[in-house]
Amino acid sequence: MKIVQVNTICGATSTGRICVDLYETVAAKGHEPYIAVGRGGLPPGINGYQIGNQTDFLCHVMKNFVQGKAGFGSKTVTKKLIDWLGQIKPDIIHLHNIHGFYLQVELFFTYLKEAGIPVIWTLHDCWSFTGHCAYFDFVGCDKWKDGGEGCHDCPIHRTAYPYAIFKDNTVWNYAAKKRIFGGVPNLTIVTPSHWLAGLVKQSYLKEYEVVVIPNGINLENFRPLDAQEQKKRDKQYAGYRHRTILGVANRWEARKGLGYFEQLADRLGDHYTIELIGLDQAQTQLMKKKYPTGKILPLPRTKNVQLLASVYRTADVYVNATLEDNFPTTNLEALACGTPVVTFDTGGSPESVDDTCGIVVPKGDIAGLTQAVIRTCEEKPFSEKACRGRALLYNRQDRYTDYLHLYEKVYQTGQDW
């Protein structure tokens, strides 16, 4: 089978890593994989196609800023993508994030409907069925639900991605996307969480079959210390009372719960340090100014998986204070390194955590979050073995095998269609 994945980026962040891992899994099974990427280029050894360019990206961003039309720029590069697909002649097209200012969705979905190629669409957020946003939990909005009046008077069009700064165009967007994304023959939606699957079934995408396939991770990269490493660490820190809390985000926005880490820092004793990976330069300087003694320690964003895994391993607890999320792979990475997880009961985040490996706290409950962190760090009720055992459920080979089975199913359906 020739399988083309389409995503905003490739190799970086969770969705980009998923694309590469799935690419390698498909290739190992003797199939012919490709990745069409919106921006950032393709990693070495990956066959595929660069869709967008910097000029087109900036034009699309400005179109959205002024007109509120994310997904309706990039007409020329979308035509070229369709030409390339015509040359490749894929058996399956696997969509991931099609937002990100690199596709003209109407042109692209017209092609998909006419081509009749089996399509799998993995939704990593909610953008596909709203008039603007990728997430709406933060503001408690349900205008997107099918059967109602649809999106209108968006409360976050200026403040939430994709940032339609000068115009609220959610009424037009909602109607256009509902028309464009409907009626694709042989399209299957995949969600990484049961939470998101439930939302899809309440949206105008409910006409499609929805399959839940959780994200998978590389359990060789993310692993606990081996016996020799652990022995050395135990000796080094014998009698050491200090506790380390870790938070990781690709981008620290309000919805990622940055403010809750500041509240934790103010509530916890001086023997606690909070390490935050992914803060931008301005946020880093602010944290250094507010916490000059290092109570919150900013760490740079890194693409080095080994370095990231080492930070997970040295933390006493991984805290995910997200207020909007689908199925965060950071939870899985922490568990795979033997580190327990404390998370808010948000979206699909609690689906990876049970009472053997962490604590789920009601969303926004800072007192509960603080208590859960203290219990996890001081009482140590969650063993490294139990955390690792939970992570084994998300072995990428098993999860990507689920995708291979789905590919085979939709390919056969396409042959019969």
C-alpha positions, 0 to 999 in steps of 0.5 A: 500500500502507498500511504500518504500522511498529511500534517502541519509539521514532521518530526517535532512536537507530539503530532510530528513525532507520531507521523515519523513513528507511523512512517517507520512502522509502515515501512517496516511492514513493507508498505510505501509511506510518504509524509506531506508536511505543511512547514518545517521540512522533512527529516533526513530519510523521510520521503514526502513533499513540502507543501507550504513555504514561508511567504505562503504561510505569512499570507495565510496568517494575515488572511486569517488575522484580517478575515478570520479564515484559517484554512482558506488561504494557501490556494496555490500550494494546495493545487500543487499538493493535489498534483503531487498526489496525482503522481504518487497515486496513494492507496490511503491518505492519512490526515492529521492536523490540516490547520496551521496555515498551509492548506485550502481545505475546500480545494483539498476536500473537493479532491478527496471526494472526487478521488474516492481514495480511502481517508483516515483523519486523526483528530488531535484537537477540535478545530475540525468541527468548530467555527474557530477554535481548537479547544473550547473547554477553557471558556465552556462553549458548546455552540459547536454542537450539531443540531443547534444554531452553530458557532457565533459570537466567538468569545475567544477569536482574538485570544485563542489559536488561530487568532482571528484578531480583526474579525469574528467570522465563526458563523461563516467558518462553521457553515463552510467547514460543515459543508466541506468536511461532510460527504467524503466517501470512505472516511474514518475518523480516529481520536486518541481519546474517548473524550474526543470521540464523544465530542465528535459524535455530538458534532456535524462529523457524526456521520463518520465512523469513529475509532479510538487509537491512543497515542503511542510512545517509544518505550526504549527512549523513555524508560526508567534508570537501569539497575546500575544507574539507579544504584548510583543515584540512590547513593548520590541522593541518600538522605536528600529531602529535596523534591522535584516537580516537572511540567512540560509543554511545547507552548506555555499558554493559559490553557496549559496551566502555567499559573497553577505552577506559580501557585504551587511554588507559593504553597509548597515548602522550600525543599520543592523545586518546579522545573518547567520545560518549554517556556519562551524567553519572556516567560523565562525572564519573568520566572527568574525575576519572580523566583530568584532562588530557583523555586521555579527553574525554567528549562529550554525546549529540547528536541533531544529525546534522551535529554528529555527522558533524563529530566522525566526520570529525575523528577519525583512527580510529573504535573499536568495542570492543563485546562484543555487537552486531548490525550497528552503524550507527556503523561505517557512519557513520564509514566514510561520513565517511572515517574507518577503523574498528577493531572487535572481531570481535563479532556482525555488527560486522565485516561492514561492515569489510574490509581496505580500510577498517579492522581486525577484532581478536579480541574482547577482545584489548586488545593487538591493539586497541592495535596496530590503533589505532596502525597505523591512526593512524600508518601511515594505511593506509586512505584516506578514499576507500576508507572512503567507497567501502565505505560506499556499499554501505550507501546507505540508498536502496538498502537501503530499496529492498530493503525496498520489494521485500520489501513488494511480495513479501509484499503479493502473497503476502498477496493470494494467501493 
